[in-house]
Amino acid sequence: MKRFILWFLPGLIIGALLILGGGKALHMTSTNDYCVSCHIHPMADASWKKSVHYDTRSGYRISCVDCHLPPKGEGYLWAKGKTGLRDLWSKWTKDSASFNWEDRGRLEVARGYVYNGSCIKCHENLFPAKLTKAGEDAHLYYTQSKKTDELHCINCHLNAGHFIPGYTHGSNSTFGNTSSAAKEIFTEPTKVNGFVSYTERIPKSPVSFKMVAVPGGTFTMGSPADEPFRKADEGPVKEIQLSSFFMAEIEVTWDEYLAFYVQTAAEGRTTDTEGLRKKAASATDAISGATPPYGQPDQGWGLGQRPAISFSYHAAETYCKWLTSVTGKNYRLPTEAEWEYACRAGSTGPYSFPGDPKKFEKTGLRAKLSKNDTTVINTYIIYKGNSTARTQPPDRVKTNAFGLKNMAGNVAEFCSDWYKPDAYSLYPPGTIKNPKGPDAGSEHVVRGGSFVSTADVLRSAARDYTKTEAWLRTDPQMPKSIWWYSDCFNVGFRVVCDFDEKTGNIEEK
C-alpha cells in the first residue's frame, strides 16, 4: 500500500499539473495578442476592429479563435495544433509584407479558415424575431439544403468578422445608378461602311467600345496529342474555315453592361431610371433586363473598364439581343470556333505568343530555381501570376496579332455553343465551315482563363463549360436568380458582330 501511494501520489500531482498547465497554455495561446505575435496580419487586424464582431451590441468582443477554430469538442485541439504549426512556419520562413491579404480575404479562401460550427455556436437561433423576409428565406434555404457542407455562413456574411468597404449584403437596388453629367450622350449608333474596325456608340448613353475586324480564314482547332496539359475534350483536331466577323477588342466592361442594365432593368430602380427604362424598352421591343443583384457583383474591385462579371449566361445573351436592337447590327456571343480562331490570331502553338506551358506553370521556389521568365506571358495576359487576385483594366496588356486584348485571361468568356466533351469527334471529315457546335445540351462552352487561372488553363485550345447549379448554389433567393451568379466571379464575355448587310458587307473574294 505504501509503495502504491509513493507511485500514485507523484503521478497524480504531475497529471494535475499537466492538466492545469495545459489548460492555462491553451488559454494563453488563444488570445488575440498571441495570435498576432505569429500570424502577423496588420490589414486583417485593422479590418477586424472595424467589423460588427468587434463592437457588438452585447458588448462581447469576438476573438480570432472564435471564428478561426471550431468549437471545443469538434476537432478544436487538432485544428489549433495544425493552425499554430502553419502560422509558426510562415513566421519563420516567409515575409509577412509579401502576403496579399486582400486575396486571403476572398470567399474561396476564407471558407477554409472559418468554421460554420463556430458561427452556429453563437448564433443558435437562425430565425430571430427581427429577421427580414429575405433573411428568413436565406436561412430556410440553408437549413433545408441537403448540401449544407457546400453552404457556408460567410457566403452571405463575409464582412462579419473583417470589415469590407462597400460590401453589400442583400438585394442591391441602387446598383448601376450612375450619373452621366458632363458626358456626351450618343443619340445614334456608329455607321459601318465596309470591313474595317470601328468604335460602336451605345445610344442614350456616353459609352462606346472598339470592334475589331477579324478577317476570315482557315485554322486547326483543338490541340495536338503531345501538347502539355492537354485534355481529352480538346480533340481530335479539326480544320475549320470561318467567314470574316467583327469582335470586341476587350471583354464587355462594366460601363457597357451598366448602360444595358440602367436602360432595361425593372425592379428596385429609382423613379428617374424607371422612366428611362420604359422609354428604352419602348424603343427596343420591350427587352427586359436584369433584376437587382444580391450583393456587389464587382466584388468591390471597381467598375469602369474592368470586365463585367457575376452575371449569368442568360444575362449575357439578353445583353447581345439588346445591343442588336439599339444599334441595328447583329451582335451575339462568339461561337467556340470563332473564339479560338481569334485567340490564336494565326498562331499554332499553345499560346498566341512564344512560351512553354510547363515553364509558365512553375511558381514559388520552383520558378526561382528554374529561372522561369514570365515577362512575355505577363505582357499579354492577366492571370493568377500577375492579377493580384482580381480583374484588371484592359490597359495592363498588349493586343494579339488580330488586335484583341486578354483573349485568354482576365475573365473566361461565354461562347454560344452547347458543350460536349466529344464535340469535335462529331464533326464530319474534311474542312468544317462556320461550325456552331452541338444542336442541344445542358451547359454552354466557356473559353479562356481568368485572373485566378494558372498557365495551363490559358492555352488557346483549353475548354471549359458553365456549371449552372454550382454557380448558383449559395444564392439564398427563392427562386434563384436567372440573371446573376452567386458563386462565379471569373467569367464574362465579349461580343461578336456579323459582317453582313447591316455592317456594310460587300462580297468577299
Backbone torsions as a table, in degrees:
resi	resn	phi	psi	omega
1	MET	NA	-43.2	179.6
2	LYS	-63.6	-39.4	178.8
3	ARG	-64.9	-38.0	178.8
4	PHE	-62.1	-43.7	-179.3
5	ILE	-65.0	-40.6	-179.3
6	LEU	-62.0	-34.2	178.8
7	TRP	-86.0	-39.9	-173.9
8	PHE	-72.8	-43.5	-175.1
9	LEU	-61.5	-47.6	177.0
10	PRO	-61.7	-38.7	178.8
11	GLY	-64.4	-38.9	178.1
12	LEU	-63.2	-43.4	-180.0
13	ILE	-64.3	-46.2	-179.9
14	ILE	-62.4	-42.4	178.3
15	GLY	-61.9	-41.9	178.5
16	ALA	-63.9	-41.4	178.8
17	LEU	-64.2	-39.8	178.9
18	LEU	-64.9	-41.8	-179.9
19	ILE	-65.5	-47.9	-179.8
20	LEU	-65.4	-43.8	179.8
21	GLY	-67.1	-38.3	178.1
22	GLY	-64.6	-41.6	177.6
23	GLY	-62.7	-41.1	178.8
24	LYS	-66.2	-39.1	178.9
25	ALA	-64.7	-40.3	177.6
26	LEU	-61.2	-41.4	179.9
27	HIS	-66.5	-45.8	-177.4
28	MET	-63.2	-36.7	-177.3
29	THR	-87.1	7.9	178.5
30	SER	-113.7	6.9	178.9
31	THR	-81.5	157.6	178.7
32	ASN	-61.3	-40.3	-179.6
33	ASP	-61.2	-40.4	179.9
34	TYR	-68.2	-41.0	178.7
35	CYS	-58.8	-46.5	-177.0
36	VAL	-68.2	-25.8	-178.3
37	SER	-64.6	-28.3	177.5
38	CYS	-109.3	-46.4	-176.8
39	HIS	-88.4	77.8	-172.6
40	ILE	-73.1	113.8	-174.7
41	HIS	-148.1	74.5	-177.5
42	PRO	-59.2	-39.4	-179.9
43	MET	-68.2	-42.7	179.4
44	ALA	-66.1	-39.0	179.7
45	ASP	-64.2	-42.5	-179.6
46	ALA	-66.9	-40.0	-179.5
47	SER	-71.0	-30.8	175.6
48	TRP	-63.4	-41.0	-177.8
49	LYS	-71.3	-11.4	175.6
50	LYS	-99.4	-2.4	-172.8
51	SER	-88.9	167.5	178.2
52	VAL	-70.1	-14.1	177.9
53	HIS	-85.2	-7.9	177.6
54	TYR	-93.9	-52.6	179.4
55	ASP	-106.1	80.3	-174.0
56	THR	-86.3	161.8	179.3
57	ARG	-65.2	-34.5	-177.7
58	SER	-81.1	-15.6	-177.3
59	GLY	94.2	-10.1	178.5
60	TYR	-79.7	128.6	-177.4
61	ARG	-97.5	120.1	-179.7
62	ILE	-70.9	131.7	-178.4
63	SER	-98.1	170.2	-179.8
64	CYS	-54.3	-48.2	-173.9
65	VAL	-70.6	-18.9	179.9
66	ASP	-65.4	-28.0	-179.8
67	CYS	-108.3	-36.0	-171.2
68	HIS	-94.3	5.2	169.9
69	LEU	-131.9	149.3	178.1
70	PRO	-72.9	164.7	176.6
71	PRO	-61.1	153.8	178.2
72	LYS	-61.7	137.0	-176.5
73	GLY	93.9	-5.2	179.4
74	GLU	-122.1	42.2	-179.6
75	GLY	87.4	23.7	-175.4
76	TYR	-60.8	-52.1	-175.9
77	LEU	-63.9	-42.4	179.4
78	TRP	-62.3	-46.2	179.9
79	ALA	-65.7	-37.4	179.5
80	LYS	-65.4	-44.6	179.1
81	GLY	-64.5	-43.7	-179.6
82	LYS	-64.5	-44.8	180.0
83	THR	-65.1	-42.0	-179.8
84	GLY	-62.6	-45.1	179.3
85	LEU	-63.9	-40.3	178.7
86	ARG	-63.1	-43.2	-178.7
87	ASP	-70.1	-36.1	176.4
88	LEU	-64.0	-43.6	179.2
89	TRP	-61.6	-42.1	179.1
90	SER	-64.7	-39.0	-179.8
91	LYS	-65.6	-38.8	-176.9
92	TRP	-79.2	-29.2	-170.9
93	THR	-113.2	-12.7	-174.2
94	LYS	-125.6	158.2	176.4
95	ASP	-96.2	116.2	-175.9
96	SER	-60.7	-26.9	-179.7
97	ALA	-67.9	-18.8	-178.3
98	SER	-86.9	-9.4	-178.5
99	PHE	-74.1	141.0	174.3
100	ASN	-94.0	91.3	-173.9
101	TRP	-67.5	-31.5	177.1
102	GLU	-64.3	-38.1	177.4
103	ASP	-64.7	-39.7	-179.2
104	ARG	-67.8	-17.9	179.3
105	GLY	-88.7	-1.3	178.4
106	ARG	-63.5	150.4	-177.6
107	LEU	-55.3	-43.7	-177.2
108	GLU	-59.5	-34.8	179.6
109	VAL	-83.2	-44.2	-175.3
110	ALA	-60.4	-31.9	-179.0
111	ARG	-61.1	-22.2	179.1
112	GLY	-84.7	-5.5	-175.5
113	TYR	-126.8	2.8	177.8
114	VAL	-125.6	134.9	-173.3
115	TYR	-105.5	128.8	176.7
116	ASN	-57.3	-38.1	-179.9
117	GLY	-59.5	-34.1	178.9
118	SER	-70.5	-37.1	176.7
119	CYS	-63.4	-48.2	-176.2
120	ILE	-67.6	-29.7	179.7
121	LYS	-57.7	-41.1	179.3
122	CYS	-87.9	-40.9	-177.0
123	HIS	-99.9	70.5	-175.9
124	GLU	-67.3	-39.1	-178.1
125	ASN	-94.5	107.4	-178.7
126	LEU	-83.7	-3.0	-179.6
127	PHE	-130.8	61.5	178.1
128	PRO	-66.2	163.4	-173.1
129	ALA	-60.0	-34.9	-174.6
130	LYS	-93.3	10.2	179.5
131	LEU	-68.3	135.7	179.9
132	THR	-71.6	165.5	177.7
133	LYS	-60.9	-41.2	178.6
134	ALA	-62.7	-39.9	177.9
135	GLY	-65.2	-39.5	177.7
136	GLU	-61.9	-45.4	178.9
137	ASP	-60.4	-43.6	-178.5
138	ALA	-64.0	-45.1	-178.5
139	HIS	-71.9	-32.8	176.0
140	LEU	-65.1	-42.4	177.4
141	TYR	-61.1	-40.7	179.6
142	TYR	-63.6	-46.7	-175.6
143	THR	-72.6	-30.8	-176.3
144	GLN	-89.8	-15.9	-176.9
145	SER	-66.3	137.8	176.9
146	LYS	-81.6	-4.3	-177.7
147	LYS	-116.1	43.1	-175.6
148	THR	-63.3	-19.3	176.5
149	ASP	-68.9	-17.5	178.6
150	GLU	-99.6	-4.8	176.6
151	LEU	-105.6	139.7	-177.0
152	HIS	-135.1	142.9	-179.6
153	CYS	-54.2	-38.8	-175.3
154	ILE	-74.8	-4.5	171.5
155	ASN	-59.5	-35.3	178.6
156	CYS	-106.2	-15.6	-174.6
157	HIS	-125.9	44.9	-175.3
158	LEU	-62.6	-29.1	-176.4
159	ASN	-93.1	8.7	-177.5
160	ALA	-65.8	-42.0	-177.9
161	GLY	-91.7	-29.5	179.8
162	HIS	-135.1	119.6	-177.2
163	PHE	-61.0	134.1	178.3
164	ILE	-121.4	114.1	-179.6
165	PRO	-57.5	133.6	176.8
166	GLY	77.4	3.9	-178.0
167	TYR	-68.1	134.8	179.5
168	THR	-120.3	126.3	177.0
169	HIS	-112.8	116.9	-178.5
170	GLY	113.4	-170.4	-179.0
171	SER	-69.6	126.0	-174.8
172	ASN	-98.8	80.9	-173.9
173	SER	-73.9	-14.6	179.8
174	THR	-95.6	-1.5	-178.7
175	PHE	-62.5	130.6	177.8
176	GLY	92.3	-2.8	177.2
177	ASN	-78.2	91.0	-177.8
178	THR	-116.5	156.6	-179.8
179	SER	-101.0	138.6	178.0
180	SER	-106.1	19.7	-178.6
181	ALA	-59.8	141.3	176.3
182	ALA	64.0	20.4	176.4
183	LYS	-121.7	146.6	178.4
184	GLU	-69.8	128.1	176.8
185	ILE	-98.3	119.6	-178.8
186	PHE	-72.6	138.1	180.0
187	THR	-101.2	-18.2	179.4
188	GLU	-150.3	156.7	179.7
189	PRO	-75.1	172.4	179.3
190	THR	-75.8	138.0	174.9
191	LYS	-91.1	132.6	-178.0
192	VAL	-114.5	127.0	-177.9
193	ASN	-123.9	68.4	178.4
194	GLY	128.5	175.1	-176.6
195	PHE	-88.0	78.2	178.7
196	VAL	-137.3	150.5	176.8
197	SER	-61.5	147.8	-177.9
198	TYR	-147.6	165.1	175.4
199	THR	-107.8	114.1	-179.3
200	GLU	-78.6	141.1	175.9
201	ARG	-112.5	130.6	179.1
202	ILE	-90.6	114.6	-179.2
203	PRO	-58.1	150.9	-179.2
204	LYS	63.5	23.8	177.8
205	SER	-151.8	165.1	175.6
206	PRO	-93.7	14.3	-169.7
207	VAL	-96.4	137.1	174.2
208	SER	-139.5	160.9	178.8
209	PHE	-153.7	154.9	-174.9
210	LYS	-90.3	133.0	173.9
211	MET	-111.4	130.4	-176.1
212	VAL	-102.0	132.0	176.2
213	ALA	-75.6	114.4	-179.3
214	VAL	-104.5	108.4	-176.6
215	PRO	-66.4	140.3	178.7
216	GLY	-64.6	166.3	-179.4
217	GLY	173.5	-172.8	-179.1
218	THR	-117.8	139.2	178.4
219	PHE	-150.1	167.2	177.6
220	THR	-96.5	117.0	-177.6
221	MET	-93.4	136.0	-178.3
222	GLY	104.2	-177.8	-178.1
223	SER	-121.5	146.3	176.7
224	PRO	-68.4	160.0	-174.4
225	ALA	-62.3	-24.7	-176.7
226	ASP	-96.0	8.0	179.9
227	GLU	-73.1	130.5	179.9
228	PRO	-56.7	137.4	177.4
229	PHE	70.1	11.5	180.0
230	ARG	-62.8	142.7	175.3
231	LYS	-113.1	159.3	-172.9
232	ALA	-61.4	-30.1	-176.4
233	ASP	-77.3	2.1	179.0
234	GLU	-92.5	11.4	-178.7
235	GLY	-151.2	177.3	0.5
236	PRO	-72.6	156.8	-178.8
237	VAL	-64.7	146.6	-177.8
238	LYS	-133.3	144.3	174.3
239	GLU	-86.2	124.7	-174.5
240	ILE	-121.2	136.2	174.6
241	GLN	-113.8	127.3	-177.6
242	LEU	-121.5	144.0	172.2
243	SER	-78.0	164.2	178.9
244	SER	-66.6	149.5	177.7
245	PHE	-154.6	167.4	174.2
246	PHE	-103.5	141.3	176.6
247	MET	-134.8	143.1	179.9
248	ALA	-62.4	137.6	179.9
249	GLU	-59.5	-37.0	-179.1
250	ILE	-131.3	169.1	175.4
251	GLU	-63.4	154.9	177.8
252	VAL	-56.1	125.5	-176.2
253	THR	-88.8	169.4	174.8
254	TRP	-62.8	-36.4	177.2
255	ASP	-57.0	-45.4	-179.0
256	GLU	-68.6	-46.7	-176.2
257	TYR	-66.9	-34.8	179.8
258	LEU	-72.0	-26.0	173.2
259	ALA	-62.0	-42.5	175.4
260	PHE	-65.8	-45.7	-176.1
261	TYR	-62.4	-46.5	-178.0
262	VAL	-65.9	-37.6	-176.1
263	GLN	-81.4	-14.9	-173.9
264	THR	-127.2	-22.0	-176.3
265	ALA	-66.1	148.1	-172.9
266	ALA	-114.3	-49.2	-169.5
267	GLU	-82.6	137.7	172.2
268	GLY	74.5	17.1	-178.1
269	ARG	-90.2	160.8	176.3
270	THR	-73.2	166.7	-177.6
271	THR	-60.4	-44.6	-178.5
272	ASP	-64.6	-44.2	-179.2
273	THR	-66.9	-35.3	178.9
274	GLU	-63.5	-39.6	177.3
275	GLY	-63.1	-40.8	177.4
276	LEU	-63.8	-39.9	-179.9
277	ARG	-61.3	-44.3	-178.8
278	LYS	-62.9	-41.0	179.0
279	LYS	-65.7	-42.9	-179.3
280	ALA	-65.4	-41.3	-178.6
281	ALA	-63.7	-37.9	179.4
282	SER	-61.9	-33.6	-177.3
283	ALA	-89.8	-7.1	-174.9
284	THR	-127.0	36.1	177.7
285	ASP	56.5	33.9	173.8
286	ALA	56.7	41.8	174.7
287	ILE	-68.2	123.5	-178.0
288	SER	-93.6	129.4	-175.8
289	GLY	-98.8	-169.8	-172.6
290	ALA	-67.2	143.7	169.8
291	THR	-74.4	164.8	-179.9
292	PRO	-57.0	142.7	179.8
293	PRO	-73.6	161.8	174.2
294	TYR	-98.1	104.0	-176.6
295	GLY	97.8	-153.4	-175.9
296	GLN	-115.8	101.2	-173.9
297	PRO	-58.1	-30.5	-178.5
298	ASP	-82.6	2.2	179.0
299	GLN	61.1	16.8	-179.9
300	GLY	80.5	9.6	-177.2
301	TRP	-85.7	-15.3	-179.6
302	GLY	115.5	157.0	-178.3
303	LEU	-105.0	-124.9	176.3
304	GLY	63.2	-124.4	-174.9
305	GLN	-90.9	1.7	173.4
306	ARG	-68.3	150.1	179.7
307	PRO	-65.0	138.5	177.3
308	ALA	-70.5	141.2	-175.9
309	ILE	-139.5	176.7	172.4
310	SER	76.4	-3.7	178.8
311	PHE	-92.7	160.7	-174.8
312	SER	-84.5	169.7	175.0
313	TYR	-60.3	-39.5	177.4
314	HIS	-58.9	-42.3	179.6
315	ALA	-64.8	-39.5	179.0
316	ALA	-64.5	-43.2	177.9
317	GLU	-62.9	-41.3	-179.7
318	THR	-66.0	-37.2	176.2
319	TYR	-58.4	-44.5	-179.8
320	CYS	-62.8	-40.1	177.8
321	LYS	-63.7	-41.6	178.9
322	TRP	-65.5	-43.7	-179.6
323	LEU	-63.2	-37.5	175.5
324	THR	-60.9	-43.5	-175.4
325	SER	-70.5	-33.2	-176.5
326	VAL	-89.0	-15.2	-179.0
327	THR	-109.8	-19.6	-178.4
328	GLY	79.5	8.4	177.7
329	LYS	-110.3	164.1	-178.8
330	ASN	-91.6	89.9	177.0
331	TYR	-93.9	144.6	-178.4
332	ARG	-162.1	176.6	171.9
333	LEU	-78.5	149.6	178.4
334	PRO	-72.0	150.3	168.8
335	THR	-71.9	163.7	179.4
336	GLU	-62.0	-37.9	179.3
337	ALA	-66.0	-44.2	178.1
338	GLU	-61.4	-39.9	-179.1
339	TRP	-62.9	-49.2	-177.7
340	GLU	-66.2	-39.5	177.5
341	TYR	-59.1	-45.5	-179.5
342	ALA	-68.7	-35.0	178.9
343	CYS	-68.7	-43.3	-179.2
344	ARG	-68.5	-37.9	178.5
345	ALA	49.7	45.8	178.1
346	GLY	92.2	-8.3	-178.9
347	SER	-82.7	161.3	179.9
348	THR	-125.2	-3.9	-178.4
349	GLY	-89.6	-168.2	-179.8
350	PRO	-61.4	-34.1	-179.2
351	TYR	-124.9	171.0	176.2
352	SER	-82.2	0.6	178.5
353	PHE	-132.3	163.8	-179.6
354	PRO	-64.9	141.7	176.9
355	GLY	162.6	149.3	179.0
356	ASP	-105.2	117.1	-178.9
357	PRO	-55.3	-32.9	-179.4
358	LYS	-65.5	-38.1	179.5
359	LYS	-75.2	-40.9	179.4
360	PHE	-64.7	-28.7	-175.1
361	GLU	-70.5	-23.3	-177.2
362	LYS	-69.7	137.4	179.9
363	THR	-134.5	167.6	174.6
364	GLY	60.1	-133.7	-176.3
365	LEU	-64.1	-37.7	179.0
366	ARG	-60.1	-40.4	-179.8
367	ALA	-66.3	-40.0	-179.5
368	LYS	-67.3	-41.6	-179.3
369	LEU	-67.4	-33.9	-178.7
370	SER	-90.4	0.4	-178.1
371	LYS	53.5	45.8	-178.8
372	ASN	-63.9	124.7	-179.2
373	ASP	-102.6	110.8	-179.4
374	THR	-103.3	17.4	-177.1
375	THR	-58.1	-44.7	-176.0
376	VAL	-67.3	-49.5	-177.8
377	ILE	-64.8	-33.9	177.9
378	ASN	-67.7	-23.8	-179.6
379	THR	-74.6	-29.9	-171.9
380	TYR	-110.5	-19.2	-171.1
381	ILE	-138.1	138.3	167.5
382	ILE	-91.3	118.3	-178.6
383	TYR	-145.9	-169.9	-173.9
384	LYS	-57.5	-33.7	-175.4
385	GLY	-72.4	-17.4	-176.7
386	ASN	-139.5	8.1	-171.5
387	SER	-88.6	-14.8	-169.8
388	THR	54.0	36.2	171.5
389	ALA	62.6	34.0	175.8
390	ARG	-158.0	164.1	175.7
391	THR	-64.5	158.6	-177.9
392	GLN	-132.4	153.6	175.8
393	PRO	-63.0	155.8	-174.0
394	PRO	-69.7	-17.4	-177.2
395	ASP	-73.1	0.2	179.4
396	ARG	-78.0	-15.9	-173.4
397	VAL	-131.0	164.6	176.5
398	LYS	-91.9	164.9	177.2
399	THR	-82.4	159.4	171.5
400	ASN	-83.9	-171.8	-174.5
401	ALA	-63.9	-23.0	176.9
402	PHE	-86.5	-9.7	-178.2
403	GLY	93.3	21.4	-178.9
404	LEU	-108.1	142.7	-177.4
405	LYS	-106.7	142.6	170.4
406	ASN	54.9	37.1	178.3
407	MET	-59.1	-36.1	-175.6
408	ALA	-104.3	6.7	-176.0
409	GLY	-146.6	-169.7	-177.0
410	ASN	72.2	-70.2	168.0
411	VAL	-136.3	148.2	171.8
412	ALA	-69.5	165.0	-170.1
413	GLU	-133.7	136.5	176.1
414	PHE	-66.6	141.9	169.3
415	CYS	-120.1	163.9	-174.4
416	SER	-79.8	-18.7	-175.2
417	ASP	-70.1	144.7	164.4
418	TRP	-68.4	146.0	-179.1
419	TYR	-93.4	133.1	167.3
420	LYS	-141.0	136.1	-178.4
421	PRO	-63.6	-25.7	-179.3
422	ASP	-107.0	25.0	-174.8
423	ALA	-56.7	-40.1	-176.1
424	TYR	-67.5	-34.6	-178.4
425	SER	-72.2	-14.6	179.5
426	LEU	-82.6	-14.7	178.3
427	TYR	-73.9	146.5	178.7
428	PRO	-69.9	164.8	177.7
429	PRO	-64.0	160.2	177.7
430	GLY	91.3	-172.3	-178.6
431	THR	-77.4	129.7	-179.2
432	ILE	-101.1	128.6	-178.2
433	LYS	-101.1	124.9	176.0
434	ASN	46.5	57.2	-179.2
435	PRO	-67.9	149.2	-179.8
436	LYS	-122.2	9.8	176.1
437	GLY	84.9	-173.5	-178.6
438	PRO	-60.7	156.1	-179.1
439	ASP	-74.6	-22.9	-177.3
440	ALA	-152.8	165.9	179.6
441	GLY	175.1	-176.7	179.7
442	SER	-113.0	-22.4	178.7
443	GLU	-133.7	157.8	-178.1
444	HIS	-105.4	158.1	-179.5
445	VAL	-68.8	139.7	170.2
446	VAL	-122.5	131.5	-177.5
447	ARG	-121.7	152.0	176.0
448	GLY	86.8	161.7	176.0
449	GLY	-93.7	-169.0	-177.2
450	SER	-147.5	-171.6	-178.2
451	PHE	-66.5	-12.9	177.3
452	VAL	-107.3	6.3	-173.8
453	SER	-89.7	144.8	170.3
454	THR	-86.2	170.1	-169.1
455	ALA	-62.2	-28.2	-178.5
456	ASP	-65.2	-30.3	-178.8
457	VAL	-78.7	-15.2	-175.7
458	LEU	-84.7	-5.0	-178.8
459	ARG	-60.8	147.5	-176.0
460	SER	-60.4	-30.4	-175.4
461	ALA	-93.1	-8.1	-176.0
462	ALA	-62.7	137.0	-177.5
463	ARG	-120.5	150.9	173.0
464	ASP	-148.7	-176.0	-178.1
465	TYR	-153.8	161.2	178.5
466	THR	-65.4	151.0	178.8
467	LYS	-130.7	72.6	-168.2
468	THR	-54.1	-48.9	-177.6
469	GLU	-63.9	-46.7	-178.8
470	ALA	-66.0	-36.3	-176.6
471	TRP	-77.3	-7.6	176.1
472	LEU	-118.0	10.0	-170.7
473	ARG	-59.1	-41.8	-175.4
474	THR	-100.4	13.5	172.7
475	ASP	-67.5	115.1	-174.8
476	PRO	-82.0	-3.7	-175.7
477	GLN	-76.5	150.2	179.4
478	MET	-128.7	110.0	-2.2
479	PRO	-75.4	168.4	-180.0
480	LYS	-68.4	154.7	-177.4
481	SER	-69.0	140.1	172.0
482	ILE	-91.8	-4.3	-174.1
483	TRP	-105.2	-33.1	-171.0
484	TRP	-126.9	136.4	173.5
485	TYR	-86.9	140.3	177.0
486	SER	-91.5	-17.4	-172.4
487	ASP	-131.2	25.6	179.8
488	CYS	-141.4	110.5	-175.8
489	PHE	-120.1	11.7	-175.0
490	ASN	-124.1	18.5	179.3
491	VAL	-124.9	135.7	174.8
492	GLY	-138.9	-145.2	177.0
493	PHE	-166.9	163.8	169.4
494	ARG	-128.5	152.5	-174.4
495	VAL	-94.6	154.0	172.6
496	VAL	-118.8	146.2	175.6
497	CYS	-123.8	132.1	-179.8
498	ASP	-67.8	143.3	173.4
499	PHE	-92.1	95.2	-174.8
500	ASP	-143.2	-163.6	-176.1
501	GLU	-63.4	-20.3	179.2
502	LYS	-82.7	-13.0	178.7
503	THR	-123.7	33.1	174.9
504	GLY	73.2	35.2	-178.0
505	ASN	-63.2	132.7	170.2
506	ILE	-121.4	158.2	-174.5
507	GLU	-61.6	126.0	179.3
508	GLU	-80.3	142.8	-180.0
509	LYS	-95.7	NA	NA
